[in-house]
Amino acid sequence: MLAREFRLTRRAVPIVLKRGSRLHTSLFSVIVQPCYLSKPRFTVVVSNKQINHAPRRARVKRRLRAMIQLVFFQSTLLSKYDCIFLAKPAVETTGWQELVATGNEIFTRLHHLGTKTTD
């Protein structure tokens, strides 16, 4: 479970969906928007159409939240973004190591997105 200070509120989700940039992987898509608060915020969305059964959806959410905690909070790439993770069906059957590797890839891309300069 993510600490309250790192959770994206329901009120903020539509704003991020509307204004955010999208990053895609085979396991999930991430919609990101720069955050002007002191800490980044996250939420995980698993659609009924993607994964039908509620226990499976809950497990996917738990795995993605655990990946966020492991990859993001343990790394030095602490970028200030609001992030919405949209799970794809492949995330359900993917092993933990591959999920963590994909998480590392997405957070590295997120860090590079924040450090781009316009010349």
DSSP file with accessible surface (Angstrom, degrees, kcal/mol):
  #  RESIDUE AA STRUCTURE BP1 BP2  ACC     N-H-->O    O-->H-N    N-H-->O    O-->H-N    TCO  KAPPA ALPHA  PHI   PSI    X-CA   Y-CA   Z-CA
    1    1 A M              0   0  150      0, 0.0     2,-0.2     0, 0.0     3,-0.1   0.000 360.0 360.0 360.0 133.3    0.0    0.0    0.0
    2    2 A L        -     0   0    5      1,-0.1     5,-0.1     2,-0.1    64,-0.0  -0.548 360.0-103.9 -77.3 143.3    1.3    3.4   -0.9
    3    3 A A    >   -     0   0   46     -2,-0.2     3,-1.9     1,-0.1     4,-0.3  -0.318  33.7-110.2 -62.6 151.6    1.5    6.0    1.9
    4    4 A R  G >  S+     0   0  199      1,-0.3     3,-1.5     2,-0.2    -1,-0.1   0.853 116.8  59.5 -55.0 -38.2   -1.3    8.6    1.7
    5    5 A E  G 3  S+     0   0  110      1,-0.3    -1,-0.3    36,-0.1    34,-0.1   0.721 106.8  48.1 -68.2 -17.2    1.2   11.3    0.7
    6    6 A F  G <  S+     0   0   34     -3,-1.9    36,-2.8    35,-0.1     2,-0.4   0.313  90.3 102.3-104.0   6.9    2.1    9.4   -2.4
    7    7 A R  B <  S-a   42   0A  97     -3,-1.5     2,-0.4    -4,-0.3    36,-0.2  -0.771  70.1-130.5 -94.5 136.1   -1.4    8.6   -3.6
    8    8 A L        -     0   0   11     34,-2.4    -2,-0.1    -2,-0.4     5,-0.0  -0.694  30.4-126.5 -81.7 128.1   -3.0   10.5   -6.4
    9    9 A T    >>  -     0   0   73     -2,-0.4     4,-1.3     1,-0.1     3,-0.5  -0.320  14.9-114.9 -76.3 160.0   -6.5   11.6   -5.4
   10   10 A R  T 34 S+     0   0  231      1,-0.2    -1,-0.1     2,-0.2     3,-0.1   0.830 116.9  57.0 -61.8 -32.1   -9.7   11.0   -7.3
   11   11 A R  T 34 S+     0   0  218      1,-0.2     4,-0.5     2,-0.1    -1,-0.2   0.847 108.3  46.1 -68.4 -32.8  -10.0   14.7   -7.9
   12   12 A A  T <> S+     0   0   12     -3,-0.5     4,-2.1     1,-0.2     5,-0.2   0.715  93.7  79.0 -84.3 -20.5   -6.6   14.9   -9.6
   13   13 A V  H  X S+     0   0   29     -4,-1.3     4,-2.7     1,-0.2     5,-0.2   0.925  91.9  48.8 -58.9 -49.6   -7.0   11.8  -11.8
   14   14 A P  H  > S+     0   0   77      0, 0.0     4,-2.0     0, 0.0    -1,-0.2   0.881 110.4  52.9 -61.0 -32.3   -9.1   13.4  -14.6
   15   15 A I  H  > S+     0   0   73     -4,-0.5     4,-2.6     2,-0.2     5,-0.3   0.936 111.5  44.5 -66.8 -45.2   -6.6   16.3  -14.7
   16   16 A V  H  X S+     0   0    1     -4,-2.1     4,-2.5     1,-0.2    -1,-0.2   0.914 112.6  52.7 -66.4 -40.4   -3.7   14.0  -15.2
   17   17 A L  H  < S+     0   0   72     -4,-2.7    -1,-0.2    -5,-0.2    -2,-0.2   0.892 115.2  41.5 -60.9 -38.3   -5.6   12.0  -17.8
   18   18 A K  H  < S+     0   0  184     -4,-2.0    -2,-0.2    -5,-0.2    -1,-0.2   0.906 128.9  24.8 -77.7 -42.2   -6.5   15.1  -19.8
   19   19 A R  H  < S+     0   0  174     -4,-2.6    -2,-0.2    -5,-0.2    -3,-0.2   0.568  97.7 105.9-103.0 -12.0   -3.1   16.9  -19.6
   20   20 A G     <  -     0   0   19     -4,-2.5     2,-0.3    -5,-0.3    13,-0.2  -0.205  64.8-120.2 -78.5 162.9   -0.6   14.2  -19.1
   21   21 A S  E     -B   32   0A  66     11,-3.0    11,-3.1     2,-0.0     2,-0.4  -0.727  29.0-129.5 -93.3 150.5    2.0   12.6  -21.5
   22   22 A R  E     -B   31   0A 130     -2,-0.3     2,-0.4     9,-0.2     9,-0.2  -0.853  19.4-173.1-110.5 135.8    1.8    8.9  -22.1
   23   23 A L  E     -B   30   0A  21      7,-2.9     7,-3.1    -2,-0.4     2,-0.4  -0.987  16.5-156.1-121.1 134.0    4.6    6.3  -21.9
   24   24 A H  E     +B   29   0A  95     -2,-0.4     2,-0.3     5,-0.2     5,-0.2  -0.885  19.3 165.6-119.3 143.0    3.9    2.8  -23.1
   25   25 A T        -     0   0   15      3,-1.7    -2,-0.0    -2,-0.4    77,-0.0  -0.823  51.5-100.8-133.5 178.2    5.3   -0.6  -22.4
   26   26 A S  S    S+     0   0   83     -2,-0.3    64,-0.3     1,-0.2    65,-0.1   0.721 121.0  41.3 -73.8 -19.5    4.0   -4.1  -23.1
   27   27 A L  S    S-     0   0    2      1,-0.3    61,-2.3    63,-0.1    64,-0.4   0.771 126.3 -11.3 -99.6 -32.8    2.8   -4.5  -19.5
   28   28 A F  E     - C   0  87A   0     59,-0.2    -3,-1.7    62,-0.1     2,-0.4  -0.985  55.0-125.7-160.5 162.3    1.3   -1.1  -18.7
   29   29 A S  E     -BC  24  86A  11     57,-2.4    57,-3.3    -2,-0.3     2,-0.4  -0.887  21.9-152.5-110.4 149.3    0.9    2.5  -19.9
   30   30 A V  E     -BC  23  85A   3     -7,-3.1    -7,-2.9    -2,-0.4     2,-0.6  -0.989   3.8-159.4-125.7 128.6    1.8    5.4  -17.7
   31   31 A I  E     -BC  22  84A   0     53,-2.4    53,-2.3    -2,-0.4     2,-0.4  -0.948  21.8-173.8-105.2 123.4    0.3    8.8  -17.9
   32   32 A V  E     +BC  21  83A   1    -11,-3.1   -11,-3.0    -2,-0.6    51,-0.2  -0.906  16.5 176.2-124.4 146.5    2.5   11.4  -16.3
   33   33 A Q  E     - C   0  82A  33     49,-1.7    49,-3.1    -2,-0.4   -13,-0.1  -0.986  42.6 -97.0-142.7 138.2    2.2   15.1  -15.6
   34   34 A P  E     - C   0  81A  60      0, 0.0     2,-0.5     0, 0.0    47,-0.3  -0.290  38.9-143.9 -55.8 138.5    4.6   17.3  -13.8
   35   35 A C        -     0   0    8     45,-2.1    45,-0.1     2,-0.1    -3,-0.0  -0.912  15.0-165.7-109.5 132.8    3.7   17.7  -10.1
   36   36 A Y        +     0   0  204     -2,-0.5     2,-0.1     3,-0.0    -1,-0.1   0.273  62.3  96.1-102.6  11.5    4.3   21.0   -8.3
   37   37 A L  S    S-     0   0   93      2,-0.2    -2,-0.1     1,-0.1     0, 0.0  -0.371  91.8-102.5 -87.9 176.9    3.8   19.5   -4.9
   38   38 A S  S    S+     0   0   93     -2,-0.1    -1,-0.1     1,-0.1    -3,-0.0   0.761 102.0  38.5 -75.2 -21.7    6.7   18.4   -2.7
   39   39 A K  S    S-     0   0   77    -34,-0.1    -2,-0.2    41,-0.1    41,-0.1  -0.948  84.2-111.2-131.9 149.3    6.2   14.6   -3.5
   40   40 A P        -     0   0    5      0, 0.0     2,-0.3     0, 0.0    42,-0.2  -0.371  32.0-147.7 -71.3 156.2    5.3   12.6   -6.5
   41   41 A R  E     - d   0  82A  42     40,-1.2    42,-2.8    -2,-0.1     2,-0.3  -0.967  13.0-170.0-130.6 148.4    1.9   10.8   -6.5
   42   42 A F  E     +ad   7  83A   2    -36,-2.8   -34,-2.4    -2,-0.3     2,-0.3  -0.932   9.7 179.7-134.5 154.0    0.8    7.5   -8.1
   43   43 A T  E     - d   0  84A  37     40,-1.5    42,-2.8    -2,-0.3     2,-0.4  -0.975  18.0-141.6-148.4 155.8   -2.4    5.5   -8.8
   44   44 A V  E     - d   0  85A   7     -2,-0.3     2,-0.5    40,-0.2    42,-0.2  -0.972  13.5-167.3-120.1 130.4   -3.0    2.2  -10.4
   45   45 A V  E     - d   0  86A  58     40,-3.4    42,-2.4    -2,-0.4     2,-0.5  -0.980   6.4-178.8-121.0 127.0   -5.9    1.5  -12.7
   46   46 A V        -     0   0   12     -2,-0.5     2,-0.1    40,-0.2    42,-0.1  -0.978  22.6-139.0-125.8 116.1   -7.0   -2.0  -13.8
   47   47 A S     >  -     0   0   50     -2,-0.5     4,-2.3    40,-0.4     3,-0.3  -0.402  12.8-131.6 -76.9 147.7  -10.0   -2.1  -16.1
   48   48 A N  T  4 S+     0   0  106      1,-0.2    -1,-0.1     2,-0.2     9,-0.0   0.822 111.1  55.7 -61.9 -32.3  -12.8   -4.7  -15.9
   49   49 A K  T  4 S+     0   0  190      1,-0.2    -1,-0.2     3,-0.0     3,-0.2   0.811 109.4  45.4 -71.6 -30.6  -12.3   -5.1  -19.7
   50   50 A Q  T  4 S+     0   0   85     -3,-0.3     2,-0.4     1,-0.3    -2,-0.2   0.921 129.9  16.9 -78.3 -47.3   -8.6   -5.9  -19.3
   51   51 A I  S  < S-     0   0    2     -4,-2.3    -1,-0.3     1,-0.1     6,-0.1  -0.958  70.7-163.9-132.5 113.6   -8.9   -8.4  -16.3
   52   52 A N        +     0   0  113     -2,-0.4     2,-0.4    -3,-0.2    -1,-0.1   0.850  63.1  70.3 -70.3 -42.6  -12.3   -9.8  -15.6
   53   53 A H  S  > S-     0   0  101      1,-0.1     4,-2.2     2,-0.0     3,-0.4  -0.658  71.4-138.3 -92.7 135.0  -12.2  -11.2  -12.1
   54   54 A A  H  > S+     0   0   56     -2,-0.4     4,-2.7     1,-0.2     5,-0.2   0.864 101.6  53.5 -58.2 -43.1  -11.9   -8.9   -9.1
   55   55 A P  H  > S+     0   0  100      0, 0.0     4,-2.0     0, 0.0    -1,-0.2   0.901 110.7  48.1 -61.5 -35.6   -9.4  -11.1   -7.2
   56   56 A R  H  > S+     0   0  119     -3,-0.4     4,-2.4     2,-0.2    -2,-0.2   0.907 110.9  50.5 -68.3 -41.6   -7.1  -11.0  -10.2
   57   57 A R  H  X S+     0   0   46     -4,-2.2     4,-2.5     1,-0.2    -1,-0.2   0.922 110.5  50.1 -60.9 -43.1   -7.5   -7.2  -10.6
   58   58 A A  H  X S+     0   0   38     -4,-2.7     4,-2.5     1,-0.2    -1,-0.2   0.907 110.1  50.1 -63.2 -40.0   -6.7   -6.8   -6.9
   59   59 A R  H  X S+     0   0  146     -4,-2.0     4,-2.6    -5,-0.2    -1,-0.2   0.919 109.8  50.4 -65.6 -41.7   -3.5   -8.9   -7.3
   60   60 A V  H  X S+     0   0    3     -4,-2.4     4,-2.6     1,-0.2     5,-0.2   0.927 110.8  49.9 -62.2 -42.6   -2.4   -6.9  -10.3
   61   61 A K  H  X S+     0   0   68     -4,-2.5     4,-2.6     1,-0.2    -2,-0.2   0.928 111.0  49.0 -61.6 -44.3   -2.9   -3.7   -8.4
   62   62 A R  H  X S+     0   0  148     -4,-2.5     4,-2.4     1,-0.2    -2,-0.2   0.918 112.0  48.7 -61.8 -43.4   -0.9   -5.0   -5.4
   63   63 A R  H  X S+     0   0   37     -4,-2.6     4,-2.3     2,-0.2    -2,-0.2   0.916 112.5  47.5 -63.9 -42.6    1.9   -6.2   -7.7
   64   64 A L  H  X S+     0   0    0     -4,-2.6     4,-2.5     2,-0.2    -2,-0.2   0.909 112.3  49.4 -66.9 -40.0    2.1   -2.8   -9.5
   65   65 A R  H  X S+     0   0   65     -4,-2.6     4,-2.5    -5,-0.2    -2,-0.2   0.911 111.3  49.8 -64.4 -39.5    2.1   -0.9   -6.2
   66   66 A A  H  X S+     0   0   39     -4,-2.4     4,-2.7    -5,-0.2    -2,-0.2   0.902 110.3  50.6 -65.2 -39.8    4.9   -3.1   -4.9
   67   67 A M  H  X S+     0   0    0     -4,-2.3     4,-3.1     2,-0.2     5,-0.5   0.922 109.3  51.4 -63.1 -42.2    6.9   -2.5   -8.0
   68   68 A I  H  X>S+     0   0    0     -4,-2.5     4,-2.0     1,-0.2     5,-1.1   0.941 112.3  46.1 -60.0 -46.6    6.4    1.2   -7.6
   69   69 A Q  H  <5S+     0   0   71     -4,-2.5     4,-0.5     3,-0.2     5,-0.4   0.923 117.4  43.4 -63.1 -43.6    7.6    1.1   -4.1
   70   70 A L  H  X5S+     0   0   75     -4,-2.7     4,-0.6    -5,-0.2    -2,-0.2   0.963 124.8  31.1 -67.5 -49.8   10.6   -1.1   -5.0
   71   71 A V  H  X5S+     0   0    6     -4,-3.1     4,-0.6    -5,-0.2    -3,-0.2   0.945 126.8  35.5 -79.0 -48.8   11.7    0.7   -8.1
   72   72 A F  H ><5S+     0   0    2     -4,-2.0     3,-0.6    -5,-0.5    -3,-0.2   0.956 121.0  40.7 -76.9 -49.9   10.7    4.3   -7.5
   73   73 A F  H 34<S+     0   0   64     -5,-1.1    -1,-0.2    -4,-0.5    -3,-0.2   0.747 117.4  48.9 -76.0 -20.5   11.3    4.8   -3.8
   74   74 A Q  H 3< S+     0   0  149     -4,-0.6    -1,-0.2    -5,-0.4    -2,-0.2   0.600 101.2  81.9 -89.7 -12.5   14.6    2.8   -3.8
   75   75 A S  S << S-     0   0   34     -4,-0.6     3,-0.1    -3,-0.6    -3,-0.0  -0.418  76.3-132.9 -92.2 169.3   16.0    4.6   -6.8
   76   76 A T  S    S+     0   0  140      1,-0.2     2,-0.8    -2,-0.1    -1,-0.1   0.359  86.9  93.6 -96.4   2.2   17.8    7.9   -7.0
   77   77 A L        +     0   0   41     -5,-0.1     2,-1.5     2,-0.0    -1,-0.2  -0.237  51.7 164.4 -89.3  46.2   15.7    9.0  -10.0
   78   78 A L        +     0   0  106     -2,-0.8     2,-0.3    -3,-0.1    -5,-0.0  -0.472  11.1 175.6 -72.4  89.5   13.2   10.8   -7.8
   79   79 A S        -     0   0   15     -2,-1.5     2,-1.1    28,-0.1    32,-0.1  -0.663  34.9-119.6 -91.6 155.5   11.3   12.9  -10.3
   80   80 A K        +     0   0  119     -2,-0.3   -45,-2.1   -40,-0.1     2,-0.3  -0.746  59.5 133.2-100.6  91.1    8.3   15.0   -9.4
   81   81 A Y  E     -C   34   0A  23     -2,-1.1   -40,-1.2   -47,-0.3     2,-0.5  -0.980  55.8-129.4-135.5 148.2    5.4   13.6  -11.5
   82   82 A D  E     -Cd  33  41A  10    -49,-3.1   -49,-1.7    -2,-0.3     2,-0.4  -0.869  39.1-165.4 -89.2 129.0    1.9   12.6  -10.9
   83   83 A C  E     -Cd  32  42A   1    -42,-2.8   -40,-1.5    -2,-0.5     2,-0.5  -0.969  21.3-167.1-126.8 135.0    1.6    9.1  -12.5
   84   84 A I  E     -Cd  31  43A   1    -53,-2.3   -53,-2.4    -2,-0.4     2,-0.6  -0.985  14.6-153.6-116.0 119.9   -1.3    6.9  -13.5
   85   85 A F  E     -Cd  30  44A   0    -42,-2.8   -40,-3.4    -2,-0.5     2,-0.7  -0.858   5.3-163.7 -94.4 121.0   -0.4    3.3  -14.2
   86   86 A L  E     -Cd  29  45A  45    -57,-3.3   -57,-2.4    -2,-0.6   -40,-0.2  -0.919  17.8-139.5-106.1 110.5   -2.9    1.6  -16.6
   87   87 A A  E     -C   28   0A   6    -42,-2.4   -40,-0.4    -2,-0.7   -59,-0.2  -0.389  10.3-153.0 -73.3 144.5   -2.4   -2.2  -16.5
   88   88 A K    >   -     0   0   64    -61,-2.3     3,-1.7    -2,-0.1     4,-0.4  -0.765  32.7-104.3-108.4 160.3   -2.5   -4.3  -19.6
   89   89 A P  G >  S+     0   0   63      0, 0.0     3,-1.3     0, 0.0     4,-0.5   0.817 114.8  66.6 -57.3 -29.8   -3.6   -8.0  -19.6
   90   90 A A  G >> S+     0   0   43    -64,-0.3     4,-0.7     1,-0.3     3,-0.7   0.759  85.6  71.3 -65.4 -22.0    0.0   -9.2  -20.0
   91   91 A V  G <4 S+     0   0    1     -3,-1.7     3,-0.4   -64,-0.4    -1,-0.3   0.813  88.4  64.2 -66.5 -25.1    1.0   -7.9  -16.5
   92   92 A E  G <4 S+     0   0   62     -3,-1.3    -1,-0.2    -4,-0.4    -2,-0.2   0.868 111.3  32.9 -66.7 -36.6   -1.1  -10.6  -14.9
   93   93 A T  T <4 S+     0   0  125     -3,-0.7    -1,-0.2    -4,-0.5     2,-0.2   0.423  94.1 110.9-103.3   1.6    1.1  -13.5  -16.2
   94   94 A T     <  -     0   0   15     -4,-0.7     2,-0.0    -3,-0.4    -3,-0.0  -0.519  69.9-113.8 -80.2 142.9    4.4  -11.7  -16.1
   95   95 A G     >  -     0   0   44     -2,-0.2     4,-2.1     1,-0.1     5,-0.2  -0.279  25.0-111.6 -71.1 161.5    7.1  -12.7  -13.7
   96   96 A W  H  > S+     0   0   93      1,-0.2     4,-2.6     2,-0.2     5,-0.2   0.891 114.3  54.1 -62.4 -42.9    8.3  -10.4  -10.9
   97   97 A Q  H  > S+     0   0  149      1,-0.2     4,-2.4     2,-0.2    -1,-0.2   0.908 110.2  46.6 -61.8 -41.5   11.8   -9.9  -12.3
   98   98 A E  H  > S+     0   0  105      2,-0.2     4,-2.5     1,-0.2    -1,-0.2   0.893 111.1  52.7 -68.0 -37.3   10.4   -8.8  -15.7
   99   99 A L  H  X S+     0   0    0     -4,-2.1     4,-2.3     2,-0.2    -2,-0.2   0.933 111.3  46.2 -63.4 -43.2    7.9   -6.5  -14.0
  100  100 A V  H  X S+     0   0   19     -4,-2.6     4,-2.7     2,-0.2    -2,-0.2   0.909 111.6  51.9 -66.5 -40.4   10.7   -4.8  -12.0
  101  101 A A  H  X S+     0   0   56     -4,-2.4     4,-2.2     2,-0.2    -2,-0.2   0.916 110.9  47.6 -63.0 -41.2   12.8   -4.5  -15.1
  102  102 A T  H  X S+     0   0   12     -4,-2.5     4,-2.5     2,-0.2    -1,-0.2   0.893 110.7  52.4 -66.3 -38.5   10.0   -2.8  -17.0
  103  103 A G  H  X S+     0   0    0     -4,-2.3     4,-2.5     2,-0.2     5,-0.2   0.919 108.7  49.8 -62.5 -42.7    9.4   -0.5  -14.0
  104  104 A N  H  X S+     0   0   73     -4,-2.7     4,-2.1     2,-0.2    -2,-0.2   0.917 111.0  50.5 -60.5 -42.3   13.1    0.5  -14.0
  105  105 A E  H  X S+     0   0   94     -4,-2.2     4,-2.4     1,-0.2    -2,-0.2   0.934 111.5  46.6 -61.9 -45.4   12.8    1.2  -17.7
  106  106 A I  H  X S+     0   0    2     -4,-2.5     4,-2.4     1,-0.2    -1,-0.2   0.900 112.6  49.0 -68.5 -38.9    9.8    3.4  -17.4
  107  107 A F  H  X S+     0   0    5     -4,-2.5     4,-2.2     2,-0.2    -1,-0.2   0.852 110.5  51.6 -71.3 -30.3   11.2    5.3  -14.4
  108  108 A T  H  X S+     0   0   55     -4,-2.1     4,-2.4    -5,-0.2    -2,-0.2   0.935 111.3  47.1 -67.0 -44.0   14.4    5.9  -16.4
  109  109 A R  H  X S+     0   0   91     -4,-2.4     4,-2.1     1,-0.2    -2,-0.2   0.895 111.3  52.3 -62.7 -37.2   12.4    7.2  -19.3
  110  110 A L  H  X S+     0   0    4     -4,-2.4     4,-1.8     2,-0.2    -1,-0.2   0.910 108.4  50.1 -65.1 -40.8   10.4    9.4  -16.9
  111  111 A H  H  X S+     0   0   60     -4,-2.2     4,-1.1     1,-0.2    -2,-0.2   0.924 111.6  47.9 -64.3 -42.4   13.7   10.8  -15.5
  112  112 A H  H  < S+     0   0  107     -4,-2.4     4,-0.5     1,-0.2    -1,-0.2   0.848 107.0  57.3 -67.9 -31.5   14.9   11.6  -19.0
  113  113 A L  H >< S+     0   0   51     -4,-2.1     3,-0.7     1,-0.2    -1,-0.2   0.900 108.9  46.4 -63.1 -38.3   11.6   13.2  -19.9
  114  114 A G  H 3< S+     0   0   43     -4,-1.8    -1,-0.2     1,-0.2    -2,-0.2   0.684 112.1  50.1 -78.7 -18.2   12.1   15.5  -17.0
  115  115 A T  T 3< S+     0   0   76     -4,-1.1    -1,-0.2    -3,-0.2    -2,-0.2   0.358  78.2 123.6-104.7   8.1   15.7   16.4  -17.8
  116  116 A K    <   -     0   0  158     -3,-0.7     2,-0.4    -4,-0.5    -3,-0.0  -0.422  46.1-156.0 -66.2 141.1   15.2   17.3  -21.5
  117  117 A T        -     0   0  111     -2,-0.1     2,-0.6     2,-0.0    -2,-0.1  -0.914   9.5-136.1-118.1 146.9   16.4   20.7  -22.4
  118  118 A T              0   0  145     -2,-0.4    -2,-0.0     0, 0.0     0, 0.0  -0.891 360.0 360.0-103.0 122.2   15.2   22.8  -25.3
  119  119 A D              0   0  193     -2,-0.6    -2,-0.0     0, 0.0     0, 0.0  -0.796 360.0 360.0-107.9 360.0   18.0   24.5  -27.2
